[in-house]
Amino acid sequence: MNVIRRSVQVLAGALAAAGVMFLASCATLPPWKTMPTGTSVTYGQIEDYRRALAFIAWSDDPGIITLTVDNRQDFFNARYGMIVDQPARTAIQEALSKYQEWARLAVDNQVEITREISSVTLPQILLRSHGWEAEGERQVSFVFNARLGGSDTPRTTLQIRTRSFFYGSDQINLSDQQAGDFAKYMQDESVDGGYQQAKKKHDALDMFK
């Protein structure tokens, strides 16, 4: 009986370890966590006079970032954020790659067009008095837009349309260069670099106890 009990315990331990490794490899928050935790750093930003997008990494959750949106001219969508785990980041990277492909096609063929590339649903976070707090979801759609201006060369932009059931919709327009910056901040190297910064900051603060 003791041998059987010991075998069951060993098997249970192995399954638990495998579960932890699976979660780490997928870079997905476990179900009991509503949002990333630990020390945070902003490792990338895209700004203009209308809004600021911040790419934030967390010391407790490698591979997971939050993307915050600060709308400086829109009180209804003043500030919100979204949690981006590895599967969501892969979907976003594919959308950004498709945007770059379509931008080349539009320029080469002098085409005007507006067409949705893809969409992804992300957990939403809102800034409260005590900090960021998870609340609901946002559907995020990536839309390609090309328009002919004064010349025959199209001007391409990436429209990021977000919608939340209780908090309305928003549209973020990125220039071709800003879309390239967005793609850079979604790359594994950038995300890992942000995590390393957050971990280093956490370890430094942890000395003051």
Secondary structure by P-SEA (a helix, b strand, c coil): caaaaaaaaaaaaaaaaaaaaaaaaaccccccccccccccccccccccccbbbbbbbbcccccbbbbbbbbccccccccbbbbbcaaaaaaaaaaaaaaaaaaaaaaaaccccccccbbbbbbbbbbcccccccccccbbbbbbbbbbccccbbbbbbbbbbbbccbbbbbbbbcaaaaaaaaaaacaaaaaaaaaaaaaaaaaaaacc
